[in-house]
Amino acid sequence: MDTYIDIASGKAKSNRKAFNRLIKDCEEKNIEIIITKNISRFGRDTVEVLEG
């Protein structure tokens, strides 16, 4: 089990190391489930998240 903490804004041009690591782990199928405090922290809108 791992924890990915991302406090940066998705709108800012900041380096989102934890978020990028999460996406990489998803692409490599190393993750079974994601639990997030707020869906808006994961994507711009629900449709974008579900289609991603």
mmCIF file of the N, C-alpha and C atoms, coordinates in Angstrom:
data_MODEL
# 
_entry.id   MODEL 
# 
loop_
_atom_site.group_PDB 
_atom_site.id 
_atom_site.type_symbol 
_atom_site.label_atom_id 
_atom_site.label_alt_id 
_atom_site.label_comp_id 
_atom_site.label_asym_id 
_atom_site.label_entity_id 
_atom_site.label_seq_id 
_atom_site.pdbx_PDB_ins_code 
_atom_site.Cartn_x 
_atom_site.Cartn_y 
_atom_site.Cartn_z 
_atom_site.occupancy 
_atom_site.B_iso_or_equiv 
_atom_site.pdbx_formal_charge 
_atom_site.auth_seq_id 
_atom_site.auth_comp_id 
_atom_site.auth_asym_id 
_atom_site.auth_atom_id 
_atom_site.pdbx_PDB_model_num 
ATOM 1   N N  . MET A 1 1  ? 0.848   -1.174 0.000   1.00 0.00 ? 1  MET A N  1 
ATOM 2   C CA . MET A 1 1  ? 0.000   0.000  0.000   1.00 0.00 ? 1  MET A CA 1 
ATOM 3   C C  . MET A 1 1  ? 0.892   1.234  0.000   1.00 0.00 ? 1  MET A C  1 
ATOM 4   N N  . ASP A 1 2  ? 0.476   2.252  -0.742  1.00 0.00 ? 2  ASP A N  1 
ATOM 5   C CA . ASP A 1 2  ? 1.235   3.482  -0.839  1.00 0.00 ? 2  ASP A CA 1 
ATOM 6   C C  . ASP A 1 2  ? 0.282   4.661  -0.698  1.00 0.00 ? 2  ASP A C  1 
ATOM 7   N N  . THR A 1 3  ? 0.836   5.800  -0.343  1.00 0.00 ? 3  THR A N  1 
ATOM 8   C CA . THR A 1 3  ? 0.060   7.022  -0.208  1.00 0.00 ? 3  THR A CA 1 
ATOM 9   C C  . THR A 1 3  ? 0.626   8.054  -1.169  1.00 0.00 ? 3  THR A C  1 
ATOM 10  N N  . TYR A 1 4  ? -0.258  8.720  -1.877  1.00 0.00 ? 4  TYR A N  1 
ATOM 11  C CA . TYR A 1 4  ? 0.127   9.762  -2.819  1.00 0.00 ? 4  TYR A CA 1 
ATOM 12  C C  . TYR A 1 4  ? -0.493  11.064 -2.320  1.00 0.00 ? 4  TYR A C  1 
ATOM 13  N N  . ILE A 1 5  ? 0.323   12.003 -1.901  1.00 0.00 ? 5  ILE A N  1 
ATOM 14  C CA . ILE A 1 5  ? -0.181  13.268 -1.375  1.00 0.00 ? 5  ILE A CA 1 
ATOM 15  C C  . ILE A 1 5  ? 0.163   14.367 -2.362  1.00 0.00 ? 5  ILE A C  1 
ATOM 16  N N  . ASP A 1 6  ? -0.866  15.017 -2.878  1.00 0.00 ? 6  ASP A N  1 
ATOM 17  C CA . ASP A 1 6  ? -0.695  16.060 -3.878  1.00 0.00 ? 6  ASP A CA 1 
ATOM 18  C C  . ASP A 1 6  ? -1.373  17.319 -3.384  1.00 0.00 ? 6  ASP A C  1 
ATOM 19  N N  . ILE A 1 7  ? -0.604  18.319 -3.039  1.00 0.00 ? 7  ILE A N  1 
ATOM 20  C CA . ILE A 1 7  ? -1.187  19.565 -2.526  1.00 0.00 ? 7  ILE A CA 1 
ATOM 21  C C  . ILE A 1 7  ? -1.117  20.689 -3.550  1.00 0.00 ? 7  ILE A C  1 
ATOM 22  N N  . ALA A 1 8  ? -0.500  20.436 -4.687  1.00 0.00 ? 8  ALA A N  1 
ATOM 23  C CA . ALA A 1 8  ? -0.377  21.458 -5.729  1.00 0.00 ? 8  ALA A CA 1 
ATOM 24  C C  . ALA A 1 8  ? -1.680  21.602 -6.489  1.00 0.00 ? 8  ALA A C  1 
ATOM 25  N N  . SER A 1 9  ? -1.870  22.752 -7.064  1.00 0.00 ? 9  SER A N  1 
ATOM 26  C CA . SER A 1 9  ? -3.048  23.003 -7.891  1.00 0.00 ? 9  SER A CA 1 
ATOM 27  C C  . SER A 1 9  ? -2.822  22.431 -9.282  1.00 0.00 ? 9  SER A C  1 
ATOM 28  N N  . GLY A 1 10 ? -3.843  21.832 -9.843  1.00 0.00 ? 10 GLY A N  1 
ATOM 29  C CA . GLY A 1 10 ? -3.761  21.314 -11.196 1.00 0.00 ? 10 GLY A CA 1 
ATOM 30  C C  . GLY A 1 10 ? -3.678  22.415 -12.232 1.00 0.00 ? 10 GLY A C  1 
ATOM 31  N N  . LYS A 1 11 ? -4.112  23.612 -11.873 1.00 0.00 ? 11 LYS A N  1 
ATOM 32  C CA . LYS A 1 11 ? -4.077  24.745 -12.788 1.00 0.00 ? 11 LYS A CA 1 
ATOM 33  C C  . LYS A 1 11 ? -2.693  25.391 -12.831 1.00 0.00 ? 11 LYS A C  1 
ATOM 34  N N  . ALA A 1 12 ? -1.970  25.292 -11.748 1.00 0.00 ? 12 ALA A N  1 
ATOM 35  C CA . ALA A 1 12 ? -0.637  25.905 -11.679 1.00 0.00 ? 12 ALA A CA 1 
ATOM 36  C C  . ALA A 1 12 ? 0.356   25.052 -12.451 1.00 0.00 ? 12 ALA A C  1 
ATOM 37  N N  . LYS A 1 13 ? 1.393   25.679 -12.928 1.00 0.00 ? 13 LYS A N  1 
ATOM 38  C CA . LYS A 1 13 ? 2.431   24.941 -13.645 1.00 0.00 ? 13 LYS A CA 1 
ATOM 39  C C  . LYS A 1 13 ? 3.469   24.451 -12.640 1.00 0.00 ? 13 LYS A C  1 
ATOM 40  N N  . SER A 1 14 ? 3.020   23.666 -11.683 1.00 0.00 ? 14 SER A N  1 
ATOM 41  C CA . SER A 1 14 ? 3.920   23.138 -10.667 1.00 0.00 ? 14 SER A CA 1 
ATOM 42  C C  . SER A 1 14 ? 4.215   21.672 -10.954 1.00 0.00 ? 14 SER A C  1 
ATOM 43  N N  . ASN A 1 15 ? 5.297   21.197 -10.393 1.00 0.00 ? 15 ASN A N  1 
ATOM 44  C CA . ASN A 1 15 ? 5.674   19.802 -10.565 1.00 0.00 ? 15 ASN A CA 1 
ATOM 45  C C  . ASN A 1 15 ? 4.883   18.964 -9.562  1.00 0.00 ? 15 ASN A C  1 
ATOM 46  N N  . ARG A 1 16 ? 4.000   18.121 -10.059 1.00 0.00 ? 16 ARG A N  1 
ATOM 47  C CA . ARG A 1 16 ? 3.133   17.305 -9.199  1.00 0.00 ? 16 ARG A CA 1 
ATOM 48  C C  . ARG A 1 16 ? 3.699   15.893 -9.125  1.00 0.00 ? 16 ARG A C  1 
ATOM 49  N N  . LYS A 1 17 ? 4.790   15.730 -8.369  1.00 0.00 ? 17 LYS A N  1 
ATOM 50  C CA . LYS A 1 17 ? 5.510   14.458 -8.308  1.00 0.00 ? 17 LYS A CA 1 
ATOM 51  C C  . LYS A 1 17 ? 4.618   13.308 -7.865  1.00 0.00 ? 17 LYS A C  1 
ATOM 52  N N  . ALA A 1 18 ? 3.870   13.492 -6.786  1.00 0.00 ? 18 ALA A N  1 
ATOM 53  C CA . ALA A 1 18 ? 3.024   12.408 -6.274  1.00 0.00 ? 18 ALA A CA 1 
ATOM 54  C C  . ALA A 1 18 ? 1.916   12.054 -7.262  1.00 0.00 ? 18 ALA A C  1 
ATOM 55  N N  . PHE A 1 19 ? 1.300   13.060 -7.867  1.00 0.00 ? 19 PHE A N  1 
ATOM 56  C CA . PHE A 1 19 ? 0.238   12.814 -8.840  1.00 0.00 ? 19 PHE A CA 1 
ATOM 57  C C  . PHE A 1 19 ? 0.782   12.078 -10.059 1.00 0.00 ? 19 PHE A C  1 
ATOM 58  N N  . ASN A 1 20 ? 1.929   12.515 -10.550 1.00 0.00 ? 20 ASN A N  1 
ATOM 59  C CA . ASN A 1 20 ? 2.546   11.854 -11.703 1.00 0.00 ? 20 ASN A CA 1 
ATOM 60  C C  . ASN A 1 20 ? 2.939   10.415 -11.377 1.00 0.00 ? 20 ASN A C  1 
ATOM 61  N N  . ARG A 1 21 ? 3.394   10.168 -10.156 1.00 0.00 ? 21 ARG A N  1 
ATOM 62  C CA . ARG A 1 21 ? 3.731   8.803  -9.725  1.00 0.00 ? 21 ARG A CA 1 
ATOM 63  C C  . ARG A 1 21 ? 2.470   7.946  -9.668  1.00 0.00 ? 21 ARG A C  1 
ATOM 64  N N  . LEU A 1 22 ? 1.368   8.530  -9.197  1.00 0.00 ? 22 LEU A N  1 
ATOM 65  C CA . LEU A 1 22 ? 0.088   7.824  -9.157  1.00 0.00 ? 22 LEU A CA 1 
ATOM 66  C C  . LEU A 1 22 ? -0.356  7.428  -10.561 1.00 0.00 ? 22 LEU A C  1 
ATOM 67  N N  . ILE A 1 23 ? -0.281  8.364  -11.497 1.00 0.00 ? 23 ILE A N  1 
ATOM 68  C CA . ILE A 1 23 ? -0.678  8.080  -12.881 1.00 0.00 ? 23 ILE A CA 1 
ATOM 69  C C  . ILE A 1 23 ? 0.203   6.981  -13.475 1.00 0.00 ? 23 ILE A C  1 
ATOM 70  N N  . LYS A 1 24 ? 1.499   7.053  -13.234 1.00 0.00 ? 24 LYS A N  1 
ATOM 71  C CA . LYS A 1 24 ? 2.425   6.029  -13.731 1.00 0.00 ? 24 LYS A CA 1 
ATOM 72  C C  . LYS A 1 24 ? 2.073   4.654  -13.152 1.00 0.00 ? 24 LYS A C  1 
ATOM 73  N N  . ASP A 1 25 ? 1.806   4.607  -11.842 1.00 0.00 ? 25 ASP A N  1 
ATOM 74  C CA . ASP A 1 25 ? 1.438   3.341  -11.216 1.00 0.00 ? 25 ASP A CA 1 
ATOM 75  C C  . ASP A 1 25 ? 0.118   2.806  -11.766 1.00 0.00 ? 25 ASP A C  1 
ATOM 76  N N  . CYS A 1 26 ? -0.809  3.677  -12.090 1.00 0.00 ? 26 CYS A N  1 
ATOM 77  C CA . CYS A 1 26 ? -2.077  3.250  -12.703 1.00 0.00 ? 26 CYS A CA 1 
ATOM 78  C C  . CYS A 1 26 ? -1.821  2.652  -14.084 1.00 0.00 ? 26 CYS A C  1 
ATOM 79  N N  . GLU A 1 27 ? -1.005  3.331  -14.885 1.00 0.00 ? 27 GLU A N  1 
ATOM 80  C CA . GLU A 1 27 ? -0.703  2.843  -16.230 1.00 0.00 ? 27 GLU A CA 1 
ATOM 81  C C  . GLU A 1 27 ? 0.003   1.491  -16.197 1.00 0.00 ? 27 GLU A C  1 
ATOM 82  N N  . GLU A 1 28 ? 0.800   1.267  -15.159 1.00 0.00 ? 28 GLU A N  1 
ATOM 83  C CA . GLU A 1 28 ? 1.513   -0.004 -15.019 1.00 0.00 ? 28 GLU A CA 1 
ATOM 84  C C  . GLU A 1 28 ? 0.677   -1.065 -14.297 1.00 0.00 ? 28 GLU A C  1 
ATOM 85  N N  . LYS A 1 29 ? -0.594  -0.705 -14.003 1.00 0.00 ? 29 LYS A N  1 
ATOM 86  C CA . LYS A 1 29 ? -1.541  -1.611 -13.341 1.00 0.00 ? 29 LYS A CA 1 
ATOM 87  C C  . LYS A 1 29 ? -1.049  -2.079 -11.978 1.00 0.00 ? 29 LYS A C  1 
ATOM 88  N N  . ASN A 1 30 ? -0.421  -1.157 -11.228 1.00 0.00 ? 30 ASN A N  1 
ATOM 89  C CA . ASN A 1 30 ? 0.063   -1.439 -9.879  1.00 0.00 ? 30 ASN A CA 1 
ATOM 90  C C  . ASN A 1 30 ? -0.928  -0.993 -8.810  1.00 0.00 ? 30 ASN A C  1 
ATOM 91  N N  . ILE A 1 31 ? -2.101  -0.533 -9.223  1.00 0.00 ? 31 ILE A N  1 
ATOM 92  C CA . ILE A 1 31 ? -3.090  -0.010 -8.286  1.00 0.00 ? 31 ILE A CA 1 
ATOM 93  C C  . ILE A 1 31 ? -4.423  -0.713 -8.512  1.00 0.00 ? 31 ILE A C  1 
ATOM 94  N N  . GLU A 1 32 ? -5.048  -1.121 -7.424  1.00 0.00 ? 32 GLU A N  1 
ATOM 95  C CA . GLU A 1 32 ? -6.362  -1.761 -7.510  1.00 0.00 ? 32 GLU A CA 1 
ATOM 96  C C  . GLU A 1 32 ? -7.490  -0.791 -7.196  1.00 0.00 ? 32 GLU A C  1 
ATOM 97  N N  . ILE A 1 33 ? -7.233  0.166  -6.298  1.00 0.00 ? 33 ILE A N  1 
ATOM 98  C CA . ILE A 1 33 ? -8.280  1.103  -5.884  1.00 0.00 ? 33 ILE A CA 1 
ATOM 99  C C  . ILE A 1 33 ? -7.643  2.434  -5.499  1.00 0.00 ? 33 ILE A C  1 
ATOM 100 N N  . ILE A 1 34 ? -8.376  3.519  -5.755  1.00 0.00 ? 34 ILE A N  1 
ATOM 101 C CA . ILE A 1 34 ? -7.944  4.856  -5.357  1.00 0.00 ? 34 ILE A CA 1 
ATOM 102 C C  . ILE A 1 34 ? -9.032  5.436  -4.474  1.00 0.00 ? 34 ILE A C  1 
ATOM 103 N N  . ILE A 1 35 ? -8.632  5.926  -3.324  1.00 0.00 ? 35 ILE A N  1 
ATOM 104 C CA . ILE A 1 35 ? -9.553  6.605  -2.412  1.00 0.00 ? 35 ILE A CA 1 
ATOM 105 C C  . ILE A 1 35 ? -9.091  8.053  -2.336  1.00 0.00 ? 35 ILE A C  1 
ATOM 106 N N  . THR A 1 36 ? -10.000 8.978  -2.631  1.00 0.00 ? 36 THR A N  1 
ATOM 107 C CA . THR A 1 36 ? -9.648  10.390 -2.616  1.00 0.00 ? 36 THR A CA 1 
ATOM 108 C C  . THR A 1 36 ? -10.611 11.159 -1.730  1.00 0.00 ? 36 THR A C  1 
ATOM 109 N N  . LYS A 1 37 ? -10.100 12.176 -1.084  1.00 0.00 ? 37 LYS A N  1 
ATOM 110 C CA . LYS A 1 37 ? -10.920 13.005 -0.207  1.00 0.00 ? 37 LYS A CA 1 
ATOM 111 C C  . LYS A 1 37 ? -11.956 13.782 -1.015  1.00 0.00 ? 37 LYS A C  1 
ATOM 112 N N  . ASN A 1 38 ? -11.553 14.248 -2.183  1.00 0.00 ? 38 ASN A N  1 
ATOM 113 C CA . ASN A 1 38 ? -12.431 15.069 -2.990  1.00 0.00 ? 38 ASN A CA 1 
ATOM 114 C C  . ASN A 1 38 ? -12.130 14.787 -4.461  1.00 0.00 ? 38 ASN A C  1 
ATOM 115 N N  . ILE A 1 39 ? -13.128 14.464 -5.246  1.00 0.00 ? 39 ILE A N  1 
ATOM 116 C CA . ILE A 1 39 ? -12.927 14.114 -6.655  1.00 0.00 ? 39 ILE A CA 1 
ATOM 117 C C  . ILE A 1 39 ? -12.335 15.278 -7.437  1.00 0.00 ? 39 ILE A C  1 
ATOM 118 N N  . SER A 1 40 ? -12.571 16.496 -7.011  1.00 0.00 ? 40 SER A N  1 
ATOM 119 C CA . SER A 1 40 ? -12.023 17.648 -7.714  1.00 0.00 ? 40 SER A CA 1 
ATOM 120 C C  . SER A 1 40 ? -10.501 17.706 -7.596  1.00 0.00 ? 40 SER A C  1 
ATOM 121 N N  . ARG A 1 41 ? -9.910  16.997 -6.645  1.00 0.00 ? 41 ARG A N  1 
ATOM 122 C CA . ARG A 1 41 ? -8.462  16.946 -6.508  1.00 0.00 ? 41 ARG A CA 1 
ATOM 123 C C  . ARG A 1 41 ? -7.853  15.969 -7.507  1.00 0.00 ? 41 ARG A C  1 
ATOM 124 N N  . PHE A 1 42 ? -8.684  15.143 -8.109  1.00 0.00 ? 42 PHE A N  1 
ATOM 125 C CA . PHE A 1 42 ? -8.188  14.118 -9.018  1.00 0.00 ? 42 PHE A CA 1 
ATOM 126 C C  . PHE A 1 42 ? -8.302  14.514 -10.484 1.00 0.00 ? 42 PHE A C  1 
ATOM 127 N N  . GLY A 1 43 ? -9.256  15.361 -10.805 1.00 0.00 ? 43 GLY A N  1 
ATOM 128 C CA . GLY A 1 43 ? -9.443  15.797 -12.187 1.00 0.00 ? 43 GLY A CA 1 
ATOM 129 C C  . GLY A 1 43 ? -10.279 17.061 -12.230 1.00 0.00 ? 43 GLY A C  1 
ATOM 130 N N  . ARG A 1 44 ? -10.370 17.658 -13.401 1.00 0.00 ? 44 ARG A N  1 
ATOM 131 C CA . ARG A 1 44 ? -11.119 18.908 -13.546 1.00 0.00 ? 44 ARG A CA 1 
ATOM 132 C C  . ARG A 1 44 ? -12.620 18.720 -13.348 1.00 0.00 ? 44 ARG A C  1 
ATOM 133 N N  . ASP A 1 45 ? -13.134 17.576 -13.824 1.00 0.00 ? 45 ASP A N  1 
ATOM 134 C CA . ASP A 1 45 ? -14.554 17.294 -13.629 1.00 0.00 ? 45 ASP A CA 1 
ATOM 135 C C  . ASP A 1 45 ? -14.772 15.793 -13.636 1.00 0.00 ? 45 ASP A C  1 
ATOM 136 N N  . THR A 1 46 ? -15.935 15.370 -13.213 1.00 0.00 ? 46 THR A N  1 
ATOM 137 C CA . THR A 1 46 ? -16.240 13.958 -13.077 1.00 0.00 ? 46 THR A CA 1 
ATOM 138 C C  . THR A 1 46 ? -16.126 13.213 -14.407 1.00 0.00 ? 46 THR A C  1 
ATOM 139 N N  . VAL A 1 47 ? -16.588 13.809 -15.490 1.00 0.00 ? 47 VAL A N  1 
ATOM 140 C CA . VAL A 1 47 ? -16.530 13.170 -16.805 1.00 0.00 ? 47 VAL A CA 1 
ATOM 141 C C  . VAL A 1 47 ? -15.076 12.910 -17.188 1.00 0.00 ? 47 VAL A C  1 
ATOM 142 N N  . GLU A 1 48 ? -14.212 13.889 -16.994 1.00 0.00 ? 48 GLU A N  1 
ATOM 143 C CA . GLU A 1 48 ? -12.795 13.719 -17.321 1.00 0.00 ? 48 GLU A CA 1 
ATOM 144 C C  . GLU A 1 48 ? -12.183 12.579 -16.523 1.00 0.00 ? 48 GLU A C  1 
ATOM 145 N N  . VAL A 1 49 ? -12.505 12.489 -15.256 1.00 0.00 ? 49 VAL A N  1 
ATOM 146 C CA . VAL A 1 49 ? -11.966 11.421 -14.392 1.00 0.00 ? 49 VAL A CA 1 
ATOM 147 C C  . VAL A 1 49 ? -12.451 10.058 -14.858 1.00 0.00 ? 49 VAL A C  1 
ATOM 148 N N  . LEU A 1 50 ? -13.729 9.933  -15.165 1.00 0.00 ? 50 LEU A N  1 
ATOM 149 C CA . LEU A 1 50 ? -14.288 8.640  -15.568 1.00 0.00 ? 50 LEU A CA 1 
ATOM 150 C C  . LEU A 1 50 ? -13.799 8.211  -16.944 1.00 0.00 ? 50 LEU A C  1 
ATOM 151 N N  . GLU A 1 51 ? -13.535 9.170  -17.817 1.00 0.00 ? 51 GLU A N  1 
ATOM 152 C CA . GLU A 1 51 ? -13.044 8.835  -19.147 1.00 0.00 ? 51 GLU A CA 1 
ATOM 153 C C  . GLU A 1 51 ? -11.551 8.554  -19.165 1.00 0.00 ? 51 GLU A C  1 
ATOM 154 N N  . GLY A 1 52 ? -10.821 9.062  -18.150 1.00 0.00 ? 52 GLY A N  1 
ATOM 155 C CA . GLY A 1 52 ? -9.355  8.912  -18.088 1.00 0.00 ? 52 GLY A CA 1 
ATOM 156 C C  . GLY A 1 52 ? -8.982  7.510  -17.880 1.00 0.00 ? 52 GLY A C  1 
# 
